Amino acid sequence: MEPKSAFLQNLQESLSEGTFVKLTLSKPGRKGSDLKNVYARLVELKGETALSFTLRYATKDETKNHPIAEALGVIDLWLGEDFLNADLFTTQADISLQYNRKRKARLFRRKPTHEAPPARSHDKPKQYFIEPKGNAYLHAMGITSANGKVKADGQRKFRQINKYIEIVDSLLQQHGNFPQQPHIVDMGSGKGYLTFALYDHLLNNRKQQPTITGIELRDNLVDFCNTLAPKAGFTGLQFVAQDIFEYQPARIDMLIALHACDIATDIAIAKGVDAGAEIIIVAPCCHKQVRKAMQATDALQPMLRHGILQERQAELVTDGLRALLMEEQGYDTKVFEFVSTAHTPKNLMIVGIKGNGNPRDRREIDRIKADFGVSEHYLERLLLPVG
């Protein structure tokens, strides 16, 4: 029996005989794939046994549950194509399927490392980057009660905080050489939910010594945050009432701007690029500048005469050009959906890690601008001043 068929047969037998412990798929087989690995375990859902897959991407995790027969079909498709390594753990043996560069498979069998299968409960305790109990700032912001329990009306915000920290932590791991004492600037920090959480994570989970500056126009929010920071023991966290355009930092290691309106996102990106920030994270809001300037080609005019379609197209053009302009400046970028932090459907996130850039970008930028009749993207003016 060829190795893949033998591996699948062992997997099916372990599931039917109750000896299955877990399954991991690794070593992506497709170049440029964002899916890094998959972890599978057995769960009980409404009285039915299923395989629960955790799909681990570069910036997020996804969980998908499949009935056993369906799950086996999915794994069959993955093996040798999407993943070149598979490790099956049972109480009888540990079995590995490995493909070489020519996609030739080999099967390895070793002594078991597990004596009993794990519990199948689907409701296991959730581990958070930011734990609710004992966090003074979460209580002061109305997310938790006095005993450290997340309030019913704070659940959504608490999940958003942890999702945000998960994304940032993944970016820090990808960077690999982020300063131990970084200066981070959060432009448009608002009430500081995410700013406080990031400081907490860097200080207490990653054992770094950060300095974080929150920039916010509203004096009452700045006063609130500056009063709360020392109470939380966050001596390196401060907030400034200032327009982000006027802010002139000597150094930025990470630039953050979440839901900065229209060209404020471009201003924030430019500040990060000019300061040589290692990581830039923005979640754009409205896209007025490009929408007003956009004069699409005749072929697109019939479609874009509808206002809602024109608005969505302007968003795509604006943020697509932002990502390309960042790449032109030497940043490796990703664009993906992020759970909104402002109770809004605007949930796109653009992140850039300082890298090598892309020499093709200028041609791509000029072609896109020509196709949509955009004479200038505001970010270009900030990054490439005339004269």
C-alpha positions as a Markdown table, in Angstrom:
| # | Residue | x | y | z |
|---|---|---|---|---|
| 1 | Met | 0.0 | 0.0 | 0.0 |
| 2 | Glu | 1.4 | 3.4 | -0.9 |
| 3 | Pro | 2.3 | 5.7 | 2.0 |
| 4 | Lys | -0.6 | 8.2 | 1.7 |
| 5 | Ser | -3.2 | 5.4 | 1.6 |
| 6 | Ala | -1.6 | 3.7 | 4.6 |
| 7 | Phe | -1.5 | 6.9 | 6.6 |
| 8 | Leu | -5.2 | 7.6 | 5.9 |
| 9 | Gln | -6.1 | 4.0 | 6.8 |
| 10 | Asn | -4.3 | 4.3 | 10.1 |
| 11 | Leu | -6.1 | 7.6 | 10.7 |
| 12 | Gln | -9.5 | 6.1 | 10.0 |
| 13 | Glu | -8.8 | 3.0 | 12.2 |
| 14 | Ser | -7.7 | 5.2 | 15.1 |
| 15 | Leu | -10.9 | 7.2 | 14.9 |
| 16 | Ser | -13.1 | 4.1 | 14.7 |
| 17 | Glu | -11.2 | 2.3 | 17.5 |
| 18 | Gly | -11.0 | 5.2 | 19.9 |
| 19 | Thr | -7.2 | 5.4 | 19.9 |
| 20 | Phe | -6.9 | 8.8 | 18.1 |
| 21 | Val | -5.2 | 11.5 | 20.1 |
| 22 | Lys | -4.5 | 14.4 | 17.6 |
| 23 | Leu | -3.3 | 15.2 | 14.1 |
| 24 | Thr | -1.0 | 17.9 | 12.9 |
| 25 | Leu | -0.4 | 19.0 | 9.3 |
| 26 | Ser | 2.7 | 21.2 | 8.6 |
| 27 | Lys | 5.2 | 22.3 | 6.0 |
| 28 | Pro | 3.0 | 24.2 | 3.4 |
| 29 | Gly | 3.3 | 22.8 | 0.0 |
| 30 | Arg | 2.1 | 25.8 | -2.0 |
| 31 | Lys | 4.4 | 28.7 | -2.4 |
| 32 | Gly | 3.2 | 31.9 | -0.8 |
| 33 | Ser | 0.4 | 30.1 | 1.1 |
| 34 | Asp | -0.8 | 32.1 | 4.2 |
| 35 | Leu | -2.0 | 28.8 | 5.8 |
| 36 | Lys | 1.0 | 27.7 | 8.0 |
| 37 | Asn | -0.3 | 24.5 | 9.7 |
| 38 | Val | -3.4 | 22.7 | 10.9 |
| 39 | Tyr | -4.2 | 21.0 | 14.2 |
| 40 | Ala | -7.1 | 18.5 | 14.5 |
| 41 | Arg | -8.8 | 17.0 | 17.6 |
| 42 | Leu | -12.0 | 15.1 | 18.3 |
| 43 | Val | -14.9 | 16.9 | 19.8 |
| 44 | Glu | -18.5 | 16.2 | 20.7 |
| 45 | Leu | -21.0 | 18.5 | 19.1 |
| 46 | Lys | -24.7 | 18.0 | 19.9 |
| 47 | Gly | -24.1 | 14.4 | 20.6 |
| 48 | Glu | -22.2 | 13.8 | 17.4 |
| 49 | Thr | -18.4 | 13.1 | 17.1 |
| 50 | Ala | -16.6 | 15.5 | 14.8 |
| 51 | Leu | -13.0 | 16.5 | 13.9 |
| 52 | Ser | -12.3 | 20.1 | 14.9 |
| 53 | Phe | -9.6 | 21.7 | 12.7 |
| 54 | Thr | -7.6 | 24.8 | 13.9 |
| 55 | Leu | -6.3 | 26.4 | 10.7 |
| 56 | Arg | -3.3 | 28.7 | 11.6 |
| 57 | Tyr | -2.6 | 31.5 | 9.3 |
| 58 | Ala | 0.1 | 34.2 | 9.6 |
| 59 | Thr | -2.2 | 36.7 | 11.3 |
| 60 | Lys | -5.2 | 34.7 | 12.6 |
| 61 | Asp | -6.5 | 31.2 | 13.6 |
| 62 | Glu | -9.8 | 29.7 | 12.2 |
| 63 | Thr | -11.7 | 26.8 | 13.6 |
| 64 | Lys | -13.7 | 24.5 | 11.4 |
| 65 | Asn | -15.6 | 21.4 | 12.5 |
| 66 | His | -16.4 | 18.5 | 10.1 |
| 67 | Pro | -18.2 | 15.1 | 10.5 |
| 68 | Ile | -15.7 | 12.3 | 10.5 |
| 69 | Ala | -16.3 | 11.1 | 6.9 |
| 70 | Glu | -16.2 | 14.7 | 5.6 |
| 71 | Ala | -13.0 | 15.4 | 7.6 |
| 72 | Leu | -11.2 | 12.4 | 6.1 |
| 73 | Gly | -12.0 | 13.7 | 2.6 |
| 74 | Val | -10.6 | 17.1 | 3.5 |
| 75 | Ile | -7.4 | 15.6 | 4.9 |
| 76 | Asp | -7.0 | 13.5 | 1.8 |
| 77 | Leu | -7.1 | 16.6 | -0.4 |
| 78 | Trp | -4.5 | 18.4 | 1.8 |
| 79 | Leu | -1.9 | 15.6 | 2.0 |
| 80 | Gly | 0.8 | 16.0 | -0.6 |
| 81 | Glu | -0.6 | 19.3 | -1.9 |
| 82 | Asp | -1.2 | 21.9 | 0.8 |
| 83 | Phe | 0.9 | 20.2 | 3.4 |
| 84 | Leu | 4.0 | 18.0 | 3.0 |
| 85 | Asn | 4.2 | 16.8 | 6.6 |
| 86 | Ala | 1.5 | 15.0 | 8.6 |
| 87 | Asp | 1.8 | 13.6 | 12.1 |
| 88 | Leu | -0.8 | 11.3 | 13.6 |
| 89 | Phe | -0.7 | 10.6 | 17.3 |
| 90 | Thr | -2.6 | 7.6 | 18.7 |
| 91 | Thr | -2.4 | 5.5 | 21.8 |
| 92 | Gln | -0.9 | 2.7 | 19.7 |
| 93 | Ala | 1.8 | 4.5 | 17.7 |
| 94 | Asp | 2.9 | 7.9 | 16.4 |
| 95 | Ile | 2.8 | 7.8 | 12.6 |
| 96 | Ser | 4.3 | 10.4 | 10.2 |
| 97 | Leu | 3.8 | 11.0 | 6.5 |
| 98 | Gln | 6.6 | 13.1 | 4.9 |
| 99 | Tyr | 6.9 | 14.3 | 1.3 |
| 100 | Asn | 10.2 | 15.4 | -0.3 |
| 101 | Arg | 10.7 | 18.1 | -2.8 |
| 102 | Lys | 9.7 | 15.8 | -5.6 |
| 103 | Arg | 6.5 | 14.9 | -3.7 |
| 104 | Lys | 7.6 | 11.4 | -3.0 |
| 105 | Ala | 6.1 | 10.2 | 0.2 |
| 106 | Arg | 7.5 | 8.1 | 3.1 |
| 107 | Leu | 5.8 | 6.7 | 6.1 |
| 108 | Phe | 7.4 | 6.5 | 9.6 |
| 109 | Arg | 6.0 | 4.6 | 12.6 |
| 110 | Arg | 7.3 | 5.2 | 16.2 |
| 111 | Lys | 6.3 | 4.2 | 19.7 |
| 112 | Pro | 3.3 | 6.2 | 21.1 |
| 113 | Thr | 3.9 | 9.3 | 23.1 |
| 114 | His | 0.4 | 9.4 | 24.5 |
| 115 | Glu | -1.1 | 6.7 | 26.8 |
| 116 | Ala | -4.8 | 7.9 | 26.6 |
| 117 | Pro | -6.9 | 10.0 | 24.2 |
| 118 | Pro | -7.8 | 13.5 | 25.5 |
| 119 | Ala | -11.3 | 14.6 | 26.6 |
| 120 | Arg | -13.6 | 15.5 | 23.7 |
| 121 | Ser | -15.3 | 18.4 | 25.4 |
| 122 | His | -15.7 | 21.3 | 22.9 |
| 123 | Asp | -16.0 | 23.8 | 25.7 |
| 124 | Lys | -12.5 | 24.0 | 27.1 |
| 125 | Pro | -11.3 | 27.1 | 29.0 |
| 126 | Lys | -10.3 | 30.0 | 26.7 |
| 127 | Gln | -6.8 | 31.3 | 27.1 |
| 128 | Tyr | -6.5 | 35.0 | 26.5 |
| 129 | Phe | -3.5 | 37.3 | 25.9 |
| 130 | Ile | -5.1 | 39.8 | 28.2 |
| 131 | Glu | -6.8 | 38.2 | 31.2 |
| 132 | Pro | -9.8 | 40.0 | 32.7 |
| 133 | Lys | -9.0 | 39.4 | 36.4 |
| 134 | Gly | -6.7 | 41.9 | 38.2 |
| 135 | Asn | -6.6 | 44.4 | 35.3 |
| 136 | Ala | -7.3 | 47.8 | 36.8 |
| 137 | Tyr | -7.6 | 49.5 | 33.4 |
| 138 | Leu | -10.3 | 47.0 | 32.1 |
| 139 | His | -12.4 | 47.8 | 35.2 |
| 140 | Ala | -11.9 | 51.5 | 34.9 |
| 141 | Met | -13.0 | 51.4 | 31.2 |
| 142 | Gly | -16.2 | 49.5 | 32.2 |
| 143 | Ile | -15.2 | 46.2 | 30.6 |
| 144 | Thr | -15.0 | 44.1 | 33.8 |
| 145 | Ser | -16.7 | 44.2 | 37.1 |
| 146 | Ala | -15.0 | 44.8 | 40.5 |
| 147 | Asn | -14.3 | 41.1 | 40.8 |
| 148 | Gly | -12.6 | 40.8 | 37.4 |
| 149 | Lys | -15.4 | 39.3 | 35.5 |
| 150 | Val | -16.2 | 40.5 | 32.0 |
| 151 | Lys | -19.5 | 42.3 | 31.9 |
| 152 | Ala | -22.2 | 41.3 | 29.5 |
| 153 | Asp | -21.9 | 44.6 | 27.6 |
| 154 | Gly | -18.1 | 44.4 | 27.6 |
| 155 | Gln | -17.8 | 41.0 | 26.0 |
| 156 | Arg | -17.5 | 42.4 | 22.5 |
| 157 | Lys | -14.9 | 44.9 | 23.4 |
| 158 | Phe | -12.9 | 42.3 | 25.4 |
| 159 | Arg | -12.9 | 39.9 | 22.4 |
| 160 | Gln | -11.7 | 42.8 | 20.1 |
| 161 | Ile | -8.9 | 43.6 | 22.5 |
| 162 | Asn | -7.6 | 40.0 | 22.5 |
| 163 | Lys | -8.0 | 39.6 | 18.7 |
| 164 | Tyr | -5.9 | 42.8 | 18.3 |
| 165 | Ile | -3.2 | 41.6 | 20.6 |
| 166 | Glu | -3.1 | 38.3 | 18.8 |
| 167 | Ile | -2.5 | 40.0 | 15.5 |
| 168 | Val | 0.2 | 42.3 | 16.9 |
| 169 | Asp | 1.9 | 39.4 | 18.7 |
| 170 | Ser | 2.0 | 37.5 | 15.4 |
| 171 | Leu | 3.6 | 40.5 | 13.6 |
| 172 | Leu | 6.2 | 40.7 | 16.3 |
| 173 | Gln | 7.0 | 37.0 | 15.9 |
| 174 | Gln | 7.3 | 37.5 | 12.1 |
| 175 | His | 9.6 | 40.5 | 12.5 |
| 176 | Gly | 11.9 | 38.4 | 14.8 |
| 177 | Asn | 14.2 | 41.3 | 15.8 |
| 178 | Phe | 11.9 | 43.9 | 17.3 |
| 179 | Pro | 13.6 | 46.2 | 19.9 |
| 180 | Gln | 13.4 | 45.2 | 23.5 |
| 181 | Gln | 12.7 | 48.8 | 24.5 |
| 182 | Pro | 10.5 | 49.9 | 21.6 |
| 183 | His | 8.9 | 53.3 | 21.1 |
| 184 | Ile | 5.3 | 52.8 | 19.8 |
| 185 | Val | 3.0 | 55.5 | 18.7 |
| 186 | Asp | -0.8 | 55.0 | 18.6 |
| 187 | Met | -2.3 | 57.8 | 16.4 |
| 188 | Gly | -6.0 | 58.4 | 17.3 |
| 189 | Ser | -5.8 | 56.3 | 20.5 |
| 190 | Gly | -9.3 | 57.3 | 21.7 |
| 191 | Lys | -10.2 | 56.0 | 25.1 |
| 192 | Gly | -7.1 | 53.8 | 25.0 |
| 193 | Tyr | -8.6 | 50.3 | 25.2 |
| 194 | Leu | -6.1 | 48.8 | 22.7 |
| 195 | Thr | -3.2 | 51.1 | 23.7 |
| 196 | Phe | -3.4 | 49.9 | 27.4 |
| 197 | Ala | -3.8 | 46.3 | 26.3 |
| 198 | Leu | -0.7 | 46.5 | 24.0 |
| 199 | Tyr | 1.4 | 48.0 | 26.8 |
| 200 | Asp | 0.2 | 45.3 | 29.2 |
| 201 | His | 1.0 | 42.5 | 26.7 |
| 202 | Leu | 4.5 | 43.8 | 25.9 |
| 203 | Leu | 5.4 | 44.5 | 29.5 |
| 204 | Asn | 3.9 | 41.4 | 31.2 |
| 205 | Asn | 3.7 | 38.7 | 28.5 |
| 206 | Arg | 6.7 | 39.5 | 26.3 |
| 207 | Lys | 8.8 | 41.0 | 29.2 |
| 208 | Gln | 9.8 | 44.1 | 27.2 |
| 209 | Gln | 10.2 | 47.6 | 28.3 |
| 210 | Pro | 8.0 | 49.7 | 25.9 |
| 211 | Thr | 7.4 | 53.3 | 25.7 |
| 212 | Ile | 4.0 | 54.0 | 24.1 |
| 213 | Thr | 2.6 | 57.4 | 23.2 |
| 214 | Gly | -1.1 | 57.8 | 22.4 |
| 215 | Ile | -2.0 | 60.7 | 20.2 |
| 216 | Glu | -5.6 | 61.9 | 20.6 |
| 217 | Leu | -7.3 | 65.3 | 19.9 |
| 218 | Arg | -9.9 | 65.1 | 22.6 |
| 219 | Asp | -8.6 | 66.5 | 25.9 |
| 220 | Asn | -11.0 | 64.6 | 28.1 |
| 221 | Leu | -9.9 | 61.3 | 26.8 |
| 222 | Val | -6.2 | 62.2 | 27.1 |
| 223 | Asp | -6.8 | 63.3 | 30.7 |
| 224 | Phe | -8.6 | 60.1 | 31.5 |
| 225 | Cys | -5.8 | 57.9 | 30.0 |
| 226 | Asn | -3.0 | 59.9 | 31.7 |
| 227 | Thr | -4.7 | 59.5 | 35.0 |
| 228 | Leu | -5.3 | 55.8 | 34.6 |
| 229 | Ala | -1.9 | 54.8 | 33.3 |
| 230 | Pro | 0.0 | 55.3 | 36.6 |
| 231 | Lys | -2.8 | 53.6 | 38.5 |
| 232 | Ala | -2.3 | 50.6 | 36.3 |
| 233 | Gly | 1.5 | 50.7 | 36.9 |
| 234 | Phe | 2.2 | 51.6 | 33.3 |
| 235 | Thr | 5.0 | 54.2 | 33.7 |
| 236 | Gly | 6.0 | 54.1 | 30.1 |
| 237 | Leu | 2.5 | 54.9 | 28.8 |
| 238 | Gln | 1.6 | 58.5 | 28.1 |
| 239 | Phe | -1.0 | 60.3 | 26.0 |
| 240 | Val | -0.7 | 63.7 | 24.2 |
| 241 | Ala | -3.5 | 66.0 | 23.0 |
| 242 | Gln | -2.3 | 66.8 | 19.5 |
| 243 | Asp | -3.1 | 66.7 | 15.8 |
| 244 | Ile | -1.3 | 63.7 | 14.3 |
| 245 | Phe | -0.1 | 65.9 | 11.5 |
| 246 | Glu | 1.8 | 68.1 | 13.9 |
| 247 | Tyr | 3.3 | 65.3 | 15.9 |
| 248 | Gln | 7.1 | 65.0 | 15.1 |
| 249 | Pro | 8.6 | 62.0 | 16.9 |
| 250 | Ala | 12.4 | 61.4 | 16.9 |
| 251 | Arg | 11.9 | 57.7 | 16.7 |
| 252 | Ile | 9.0 | 55.2 | 16.0 |
| 253 | Asp | 9.5 | 51.4 | 16.1 |
| 254 | Met | 5.8 | 50.7 | 15.6 |
| 255 | Leu | 3.1 | 53.0 | 14.2 |
| 256 | Ile | -0.5 | 52.3 | 14.9 |
| 257 | Ala | -3.6 | 54.1 | 13.5 |
| 258 | Leu | -6.9 | 52.4 | 13.8 |
| 259 | His | -9.9 | 54.0 | 12.1 |
| 260 | Ala | -8.2 | 57.3 | 11.3 |
| 261 | Cys | -10.6 | 59.1 | 8.9 |
| 262 | Asp | -9.8 | 59.5 | 5.2 |
| 263 | Ile | -6.4 | 61.1 | 4.7 |
| 264 | Ala | -5.5 | 60.9 | 8.4 |
| 265 | Thr | -4.6 | 57.2 | 7.6 |
| 266 | Asp | -2.2 | 58.5 | 4.9 |
| 267 | Ile | -0.7 | 61.0 | 7.3 |
| 268 | Ala | -0.1 | 58.3 | 9.9 |
| 269 | Ile | 1.4 | 55.9 | 7.3 |
| 270 | Ala | 3.7 | 58.7 | 6.1 |
| 271 | Lys | 4.8 | 59.5 | 9.7 |
| 272 | Gly | 5.7 | 55.8 | 10.2 |
| 273 | Val | 7.6 | 55.5 | 6.9 |
| 274 | Asp | 9.5 | 58.8 | 7.5 |
| 275 | Ala | 10.5 | 57.7 | 11.0 |
| 276 | Gly | 11.6 | 54.3 | 9.7 |
| 277 | Ala | 9.1 | 52.3 | 11.8 |
| 278 | Glu | 9.7 | 48.6 | 11.8 |
| 279 | Ile | 6.0 | 47.8 | 11.8 |
| 280 | Ile | 3.0 | 49.9 | 10.6 |
| 281 | Ile | -0.5 | 48.9 | 11.5 |
| 282 | Val | -3.5 | 50.8 | 10.1 |
| 283 | Ala | -7.3 | 50.2 | 9.9 |
| 284 | Pro | -8.6 | 52.7 | 7.4 |
| 285 | Cys | -12.0 | 54.4 | 7.8 |
| 286 | Cys | -13.6 | 56.5 | 5.1 |
| 287 | His | -12.1 | 57.0 | 1.6 |
| 288 | Lys | -13.2 | 60.5 | 0.4 |
| 289 | Gln | -10.1 | 61.7 | -1.3 |
| 290 | Val | -9.9 | 59.0 | -4.0 |
| 291 | Arg | -13.6 | 58.8 | -4.4 |
| 292 | Lys | -13.8 | 62.5 | -5.3 |
| 293 | Ala | -10.9 | 62.2 | -7.6 |
| 294 | Met | -11.8 | 58.9 | -9.3 |
| 295 | Gln | -12.8 | 59.1 | -13.0 |
| 296 | Ala | -13.0 | 55.5 | -14.1 |
| 297 | Thr | -12.4 | 54.4 | -17.7 |
| 298 | Asp | -15.4 | 54.2 | -20.1 |
| 299 | Ala | -15.5 | 50.5 | -19.7 |
| 300 | Leu | -16.2 | 50.8 | -15.9 |
| 301 | Gln | -18.5 | 53.8 | -16.1 |
| 302 | Pro | -21.8 | 51.9 | -16.5 |
| 303 | Met | -21.0 | 49.9 | -13.3 |
| 304 | Leu | -19.7 | 52.7 | -11.2 |
| 305 | Arg | -22.7 | 55.0 | -11.9 |
| 306 | His | -24.3 | 53.2 | -8.8 |
| 307 | Gly | -23.2 | 55.2 | -5.7 |
| 308 | Ile | -22.7 | 52.1 | -3.5 |
| 309 | Leu | -20.5 | 50.4 | -6.1 |
| 310 | Gln | -18.5 | 53.5 | -6.6 |
| 311 | Glu | -17.9 | 53.9 | -2.9 |
| 312 | Arg | -16.7 | 50.3 | -2.6 |
| 313 | Gln | -14.5 | 50.6 | -5.6 |
| 314 | Ala | -13.0 | 53.7 | -4.1 |
| 315 | Glu | -12.2 | 51.8 | -0.9 |
| 316 | Leu | -10.5 | 49.1 | -2.9 |
| 317 | Val | -8.4 | 51.5 | -5.0 |
| 318 | Thr | -7.5 | 53.6 | -2.0 |
| 319 | Asp | -6.3 | 50.8 | 0.2 |
| 320 | Gly | -4.8 | 48.8 | -2.6 |
| 321 | Leu | -2.6 | 51.8 | -3.5 |
| 322 | Arg | -1.7 | 52.4 | 0.1 |
| 323 | Ala | -0.4 | 48.8 | 0.3 |
| 324 | Leu | 1.6 | 49.3 | -2.9 |
| 325 | Leu | 3.0 | 52.6 | -1.9 |
| 326 | Met | 4.1 | 51.1 | 1.4 |
| 327 | Glu | 5.8 | 48.2 | -0.5 |
| 328 | Glu | 7.5 | 50.8 | -2.7 |
| 329 | Gln | 9.0 | 52.3 | 0.5 |
| 330 | Gly | 10.4 | 49.0 | 1.6 |
| 331 | Tyr | 7.6 | 47.3 | 3.5 |
| 332 | Asp | 6.2 | 43.8 | 3.1 |
| 333 | Thr | 2.5 | 44.3 | 3.4 |
| 334 | Lys | -0.6 | 42.3 | 4.2 |
| 335 | Val | -4.2 | 43.3 | 3.9 |
| 336 | Phe | -6.9 | 41.4 | 5.7 |
| 337 | Glu | -10.2 | 41.7 | 7.6 |
| 338 | Phe | -10.1 | 42.6 | 11.3 |
| 339 | Val | -12.9 | 42.5 | 13.8 |
| 340 | Ser | -13.9 | 46.2 | 14.1 |
| 341 | Thr | -12.8 | 48.1 | 17.2 |
| 342 | Ala | -15.3 | 50.9 | 16.6 |
| 343 | His | -18.6 | 49.0 | 16.1 |
| 344 | Thr | -18.4 | 49.6 | 12.4 |
| 345 | Pro | -18.3 | 47.4 | 9.3 |
| 346 | Lys | -15.0 | 49.1 | 8.3 |
| 347 | Asn | -12.8 | 46.3 | 9.4 |
| 348 | Leu | -10.0 | 46.2 | 6.9 |
| 349 | Met | -6.5 | 46.2 | 8.3 |
| 350 | Ile | -3.2 | 47.0 | 6.4 |
| 351 | Val | 0.0 | 46.0 | 8.1 |
| 352 | Gly | 3.6 | 46.5 | 6.9 |
| 353 | Ile | 6.8 | 45.0 | 8.2 |
| 354 | Lys | 10.0 | 46.7 | 7.1 |
| 355 | Gly | 11.6 | 44.5 | 4.4 |
| 356 | Asn | 12.8 | 44.6 | 0.9 |
| 357 | Gly | 10.0 | 46.3 | -1.0 |
| 358 | Asn | 9.0 | 45.6 | -4.5 |
| 359 | Pro | 10.6 | 47.3 | -7.5 |
| 360 | Arg | 7.5 | 46.6 | -9.7 |
| 361 | Asp | 5.2 | 48.7 | -7.6 |
| 362 | Arg | 5.6 | 52.1 | -9.3 |
| 363 | Arg | 4.5 | 50.7 | -12.6 |
| 364 | Glu | 1.6 | 48.9 | -10.9 |
| 365 | Ile | 0.7 | 52.1 | -9.1 |
| 366 | Asp | 0.7 | 54.2 | -12.3 |
| 367 | Arg | -1.4 | 51.7 | -14.2 |
| 368 | Ile | -4.0 | 51.5 | -11.4 |
| 369 | Lys | -4.2 | 55.3 | -11.2 |
| 370 | Ala | -4.6 | 55.5 | -15.0 |
| 371 | Asp | -7.4 | 52.8 | -15.1 |
| 372 | Phe | -9.4 | 54.7 | -12.4 |
| 373 | Gly | -8.6 | 58.2 | -13.5 |
| 374 | Val | -6.9 | 59.1 | -10.2 |
| 375 | Ser | -4.3 | 61.8 | -10.7 |
| 376 | Glu | -2.8 | 61.5 | -7.2 |
| 377 | His | -3.2 | 59.5 | -4.1 |
| 378 | Tyr | -2.7 | 61.7 | -1.0 |
| 379 | Leu | -0.2 | 59.3 | 0.4 |
| 380 | Glu | 2.0 | 59.9 | -2.6 |
| 381 | Arg | 2.2 | 63.6 | -1.9 |
| 382 | Leu | 3.3 | 62.9 | 1.7 |
| 383 | Leu | 5.9 | 60.2 | 0.7 |
| 384 | Leu | 7.2 | 61.8 | -2.5 |
| 385 | Pro | 7.0 | 65.6 | -2.2 |
| 386 | Val | 7.5 | 67.5 | -5.4 |
| 387 | Gly | 10.7 | 69.4 | -5.6 |
